[in-house]
Amino acid sequence: MEKLSYLLEHHLVLPAYGQWIIFGIIVFALLFLDLFVFHRHAEEPKLKETFWACVFYIAIAIVFGFFVIYERGTETGMLYFTGFLVEKSLSLDNIFIMSVIFSSLKIERKYQHRVLFWGILGAIVMRGVLIGVGEVLISNFHWVLYIFSAFLIYTGIKMALHKEDEQGKLEDSRLFRVVSKFFHVTPEIRGEHFFVKENGRHYITPLFFALIIIETMDVIFALDSIPAIFLITQDLFVVYTSNIFAILGLRALYFLLAAAVYKFVYLKPALSVILIFIGAKIFLPYIGIKIEAWQSLSITFGLLFIGIAASLIRPNPIEAENK
């Protein structure tokens, strides 16, 4: 134990660029293995494989969290885990939207993986851009954090009061009409192809159309999640890495939970309380209350656990009425 304490106190800390390089290598390796090794051919994901893929991605994120603790200290590590939990939880909305998009466009499960891979790759880039913009704003205008806080509190209240309505058809949405104006869309699936050429004219297939919509929706959802992570910490390394590790396993989580995500009816109220808590944290020191990093992590984890447990123990009220 003494040797371990000595190592933690006297270990060599990597420079910031070295930590970024390790993170980049891990992300590149995961994406390469996913596309070129494990999913070279279009096939429907198996439940067992999907489950272990989810476990694997979460394990990688946890191990990286301990790397953050080792390199940057326990408090920063706790902030990383808090950010990861919040981002992972908010991604459940993405899963529901993905399910609606794929079912509306009648895209088979064996082709969905290709769309989601490129969708997540695009999300990695877009999140980087949005986080960079957020960091510049906060560095030059610190009061932006108070706007983020007010926005999160508003979002949390709106989420708590929102009632689930029946989803309309994707073809009737404004987004569908806008995209259709700029692209010729072929109604048929053409294998794994995003583009086809017929009679001298280029068309996009439903796969690429789904990709456009998924990327657009991710940017919309990021407008909620990125202010949340900036209110947890302004450490750019922690902000970006927790965000990316949360969405890297989103594809596997989708295939595991797509059919059951609507059953977690008490998760959304829990998320609304978490958003209000994170938004209100910046104002608490003014009334003499200081929330430590480990306390923030404990509260976030506790609320998520209660929301998930309540959803599993108590039936969906709508389902119960229909029985």
Contacts in CASP RR format, 6 or more apart in sequence:
PFRMAT RR
TARGET T0000
AUTHOR 0000-0000-0000
METHOD contacts of the structure
MODEL  1
MEKLSYLLEHHLVLPAYGQWIIFGIIVFALLFLDLFVFHRHAEEPKLKET
FWACVFYIAIAIVFGFFVIYERGTETGMLYFTGFLVEKSLSLDNIFIMSV
IFSSLKIERKYQHRVLFWGILGAIVMRGVLIGVGEVLISNFHWVLYIFSA
FLIYTGIKMALHKEDEQGKLEDSRLFRVVSKFFHVTPEIRGEHFFVKENG
RHYITPLFFALIIIETMDVIFALDSIPAIFLITQDLFVVYTSNIFAILGL
RALYFLLAAAVYKFVYLKPALSVILIFIGAKIFLPYIGIKIEAWQSLSIT
FGLLFIGIAASLIRPNPIEAENK
8 70 0 8 1.000
11 70 0 8 1.000
13 71 0 8 1.000
14 22 0 8 1.000
14 71 0 8 1.000
16 237 0 8 1.000
19 71 0 8 1.000
19 237 0 8 1.000
20 237 0 8 1.000
22 67 0 8 1.000
23 64 0 8 1.000
23 237 0 8 1.000
23 241 0 8 1.000
23 244 0 8 1.000
26 60 0 8 1.000
26 64 0 8 1.000
27 124 0 8 1.000
27 244 0 8 1.000
27 248 0 8 1.000
30 57 0 8 1.000
30 60 0 8 1.000
30 248 0 8 1.000
31 117 0 8 1.000
31 121 0 8 1.000
34 117 0 8 1.000
34 251 0 8 1.000
35 117 0 8 1.000
39 113 0 8 1.000
39 114 0 8 1.000
39 117 0 8 1.000
42 110 0 8 1.000
42 111 0 8 1.000
42 113 0 8 1.000
42 114 0 8 1.000
42 191 0 8 1.000
42 192 0 8 1.000
43 110 0 8 1.000
44 108 0 8 1.000
44 109 0 8 1.000
44 110 0 8 1.000
45 109 0 8 1.000
45 113 0 8 1.000
45 255 0 8 1.000
47 256 0 8 1.000
50 252 0 8 1.000
50 255 0 8 1.000
50 256 0 8 1.000
51 256 0 8 1.000
53 249 0 8 1.000
53 252 0 8 1.000
54 249 0 8 1.000
54 252 0 8 1.000
54 253 0 8 1.000
54 256 0 8 1.000
56 252 0 8 1.000
57 245 0 8 1.000
57 248 0 8 1.000
57 249 0 8 1.000
57 252 0 8 1.000
57 253 0 8 1.000
58 249 0 8 1.000
60 245 0 8 1.000
60 248 0 8 1.000
61 84 0 8 1.000
61 245 0 8 1.000
61 246 0 8 1.000
61 248 0 8 1.000
64 80 0 8 1.000
64 241 0 8 1.000
64 245 0 8 1.000
65 77 0 8 1.000
65 80 0 8 1.000
65 81 0 8 1.000
65 84 0 8 1.000
68 76 0 8 1.000
68 77 0 8 1.000
68 80 0 8 1.000
68 237 0 8 1.000
68 238 0 8 1.000
68 241 0 8 1.000
69 76 0 8 1.000
69 77 0 8 1.000
72 235 0 8 1.000
72 237 0 8 1.000
72 238 0 8 1.000
74 293 0 8 1.000
74 294 0 8 1.000
75 292 0 8 1.000
75 293 0 8 1.000
75 294 0 8 1.000
76 233 0 8 1.000
76 235 0 8 1.000
76 238 0 8 1.000
76 293 0 8 1.000
77 238 0 8 1.000
77 293 0 8 1.000
78 293 0 8 1.000
78 294 0 8 1.000
78 296 0 8 1.000
78 297 0 8 1.000
79 232 0 8 1.000
79 233 0 8 1.000
79 235 0 8 1.000
79 238 0 8 1.000
79 293 0 8 1.000
79 296 0 8 1.000
79 297 0 8 1.000
80 233 0 8 1.000
80 238 0 8 1.000
80 241 0 8 1.000
80 242 0 8 1.000
81 242 0 8 1.000
81 297 0 8 1.000
82 232 0 8 1.000
82 293 0 8 1.000
82 296 0 8 1.000
82 297 0 8 1.000
82 300 0 8 1.000
83 228 0 8 1.000
83 229 0 8 1.000
83 232 0 8 1.000
83 233 0 8 1.000
83 238 0 8 1.000
83 242 0 8 1.000
83 243 0 8 1.000
83 246 0 8 1.000
83 300 0 8 1.000
84 242 0 8 1.000
84 245 0 8 1.000
84 246 0 8 1.000
85 297 0 8 1.000
85 300 0 8 1.000
85 301 0 8 1.000
85 304 0 8 1.000
86 225 0 8 1.000
86 228 0 8 1.000
86 229 0 8 1.000
86 232 0 8 1.000
86 274 0 8 1.000
86 278 0 8 1.000
86 300 0 8 1.000
87 225 0 8 1.000
87 228 0 8 1.000
87 229 0 8 1.000
87 242 0 8 1.000
87 243 0 8 1.000
87 246 0 8 1.000
87 247 0 8 1.000
88 246 0 8 1.000
89 267 0 8 1.000
89 271 0 8 1.000
89 274 0 8 1.000
89 304 0 8 1.000
90 221 0 8 1.000
90 224 0 8 1.000
90 225 0 8 1.000
90 228 0 8 1.000
90 271 0 8 1.000
91 221 0 8 1.000
91 225 0 8 1.000
91 246 0 8 1.000
91 247 0 8 1.000
91 250 0 8 1.000
91 253 0 8 1.000
92 257 0 8 1.000
92 261 0 8 1.000
92 264 0 8 1.000
92 267 0 8 1.000
93 221 0 8 1.000
94 217 0 8 1.000
94 218 0 8 1.000
94 221 0 8 1.000
94 250 0 8 1.000
94 254 0 8 1.000
95 250 0 8 1.000
95 253 0 8 1.000
95 254 0 8 1.000
95 257 0 8 1.000
95 258 0 8 1.000
95 261 0 8 1.000
96 261 0 8 1.000
96 262 0 8 1.000
97 214 0 8 1.000
97 217 0 8 1.000
98 116 0 8 1.000
98 214 0 8 1.000
98 254 0 8 1.000
98 258 0 8 1.000
99 254 0 8 1.000
99 258 0 8 1.000
99 259 0 8 1.000
99 261 0 8 1.000
100 167 0 8 1.000
100 170 0 8 1.000
101 107 0 8 1.000
101 170 0 8 1.000
101 210 0 8 1.000
101 213 0 8 1.000
101 214 0 8 1.000
102 109 0 8 1.000
102 112 0 8 1.000
102 115 0 8 1.000
102 210 0 8 1.000
104 169 0 8 1.000
104 170 0 8 1.000
104 171 0 8 1.000
105 170 0 8 1.000
105 206 0 8 1.000
105 209 0 8 1.000
105 210 0 8 1.000
106 189 0 8 1.000
106 206 0 8 1.000
107 115 0 8 1.000
107 189 0 8 1.000
107 206 0 8 1.000
107 207 0 8 1.000
107 210 0 8 1.000
108 189 0 8 1.000
109 255 0 8 1.000
111 189 0 8 1.000
111 191 0 8 1.000
111 192 0 8 1.000
111 207 0 8 1.000
112 254 0 8 1.000
112 255 0 8 1.000
113 251 0 8 1.000
113 255 0 8 1.000
114 192 0 8 1.000
114 207 0 8 1.000
115 207 0 8 1.000
115 210 0 8 1.000
115 211 0 8 1.000
115 214 0 8 1.000
116 214 0 8 1.000
116 250 0 8 1.000
116 251 0 8 1.000
116 254 0 8 1.000
117 251 0 8 1.000
118 211 0 8 1.000
119 211 0 8 1.000
119 214 0 8 1.000
119 215 0 8 1.000
119 218 0 8 1.000
120 247 0 8 1.000
120 248 0 8 1.000
120 249 0 8 1.000
120 250 0 8 1.000
120 251 0 8 1.000
122 215 0 8 1.000
122 218 0 8 1.000
123 215 0 8 1.000
123 218 0 8 1.000
123 222 0 8 1.000
123 247 0 8 1.000
124 244 0 8 1.000
124 247 0 8 1.000
126 215 0 8 1.000
126 218 0 8 1.000
126 219 0 8 1.000
126 222 0 8 1.000
127 222 0 8 1.000
127 226 0 8 1.000
127 240 0 8 1.000
127 243 0 8 1.000
127 244 0 8 1.000
127 247 0 8 1.000
128 240 0 8 1.000
130 219 0 8 1.000
130 222 0 8 1.000
130 223 0 8 1.000
130 226 0 8 1.000
131 226 0 8 1.000
131 236 0 8 1.000
131 239 0 8 1.000
131 240 0 8 1.000
131 243 0 8 1.000
132 236 0 8 1.000
134 144 0 8 1.000
134 226 0 8 1.000
134 230 0 8 1.000
135 230 0 8 1.000
135 234 0 8 1.000
135 236 0 8 1.000
135 239 0 8 1.000
137 144 0 8 1.000
138 144 0 8 1.000
138 145 0 8 1.000
138 230 0 8 1.000
138 234 0 8 1.000
145 230 0 8 1.000
145 231 0 8 1.000
145 282 0 8 1.000
146 282 0 8 1.000
148 227 0 8 1.000
148 230 0 8 1.000
148 231 0 8 1.000
148 279 0 8 1.000
149 231 0 8 1.000
149 279 0 8 1.000
149 280 0 8 1.000
149 281 0 8 1.000
149 282 0 8 1.000
149 283 0 8 1.000
150 279 0 8 1.000
151 227 0 8 1.000
152 224 0 8 1.000
152 227 0 8 1.000
152 228 0 8 1.000
152 231 0 8 1.000
152 275 0 8 1.000
152 276 0 8 1.000
152 278 0 8 1.000
152 279 0 8 1.000
153 275 0 8 1.000
153 276 0 8 1.000
153 279 0 8 1.000
153 280 0 8 1.000
155 224 0 8 1.000
155 275 0 8 1.000
156 271 0 8 1.000
156 272 0 8 1.000
156 273 0 8 1.000
156 275 0 8 1.000
156 276 0 8 1.000
157 272 0 8 1.000
157 276 0 8 1.000
159 268 0 8 1.000
159 269 0 8 1.000
159 271 0 8 1.000
159 272 0 8 1.000
159 275 0 8 1.000
160 268 0 8 1.000
160 269 0 8 1.000
160 272 0 8 1.000
160 273 0 8 1.000
160 276 0 8 1.000
162 268 0 8 1.000
170 176 0 8 1.000
170 213 0 8 1.000
175 213 0 8 1.000
175 216 0 8 1.000
176 213 0 8 1.000
179 185 0 8 1.000
179 209 0 8 1.000
179 212 0 8 1.000
179 213 0 8 1.000
183 203 0 8 1.000
183 204 0 8 1.000
183 209 0 8 1.000
184 201 0 8 1.000
184 202 0 8 1.000
184 203 0 8 1.000
184 204 0 8 1.000
185 203 0 8 1.000
185 204 0 8 1.000
185 205 0 8 1.000
185 206 0 8 1.000
185 209 0 8 1.000
186 196 0 8 1.000
186 198 0 8 1.000
186 203 0 8 1.000
186 204 0 8 1.000
186 205 0 8 1.000
186 206 0 8 1.000
187 206 0 8 1.000
188 205 0 8 1.000
188 206 0 8 1.000
189 205 0 8 1.000
189 206 0 8 1.000
189 207 0 8 1.000
190 196 0 8 1.000
190 205 0 8 1.000
191 205 0 8 1.000
191 207 0 8 1.000
192 207 0 8 1.000
193 205 0 8 1.000
193 207 0 8 1.000
194 204 0 8 1.000
194 205 0 8 1.000
194 207 0 8 1.000
194 208 0 8 1.000
194 211 0 8 1.000
195 202 0 8 1.000
195 203 0 8 1.000
195 204 0 8 1.000
195 205 0 8 1.000
195 208 0 8 1.000
196 202 0 8 1.000
196 203 0 8 1.000
196 205 0 8 1.000
197 203 0 8 1.000
204 212 0 8 1.000
224 275 0 8 1.000
225 243 0 8 1.000
226 239 0 8 1.000
226 243 0 8 1.000
228 275 0 8 1.000
228 278 0 8 1.000
228 279 0 8 1.000
229 239 0 8 1.000
229 242 0 8 1.000
229 243 0 8 1.000
230 239 0 8 1.000
231 278 0 8 1.000
231 279 0 8 1.000
231 281 0 8 1.000
231 282 0 8 1.000
232 278 0 8 1.000
232 296 0 8 1.000
233 239 0 8 1.000
262 316 0 8 1.000
263 311 0 8 1.000
263 316 0 8 1.000
264 307 0 8 1.000
264 308 0 8 1.000
264 311 0 8 1.000
265 311 0 8 1.000
265 316 0 8 1.000
265 317 0 8 1.000
265 318 0 8 1.000
266 306 0 8 1.000
266 307 0 8 1.000
266 308 0 8 1.000
266 310 0 8 1.000
266 311 0 8 1.000
266 314 0 8 1.000
267 304 0 8 1.000
267 307 0 8 1.000
267 308 0 8 1.000
267 311 0 8 1.000
269 307 0 8 1.000
270 303 0 8 1.000
270 304 0 8 1.000
270 306 0 8 1.000
270 307 0 8 1.000
270 308 0 8 1.000
271 304 0 8 1.000
273 303 0 8 1.000
274 299 0 8 1.000
274 300 0 8 1.000
274 303 0 8 1.000
274 304 0 8 1.000
277 299 0 8 1.000
277 300 0 8 1.000
277 303 0 8 1.000
278 296 0 8 1.000
281 291 0 8 1.000
281 296 0 8 1.000
284 290 0 8 1.000
284 291 0 8 1.000
291 299 0 8 1.000
END
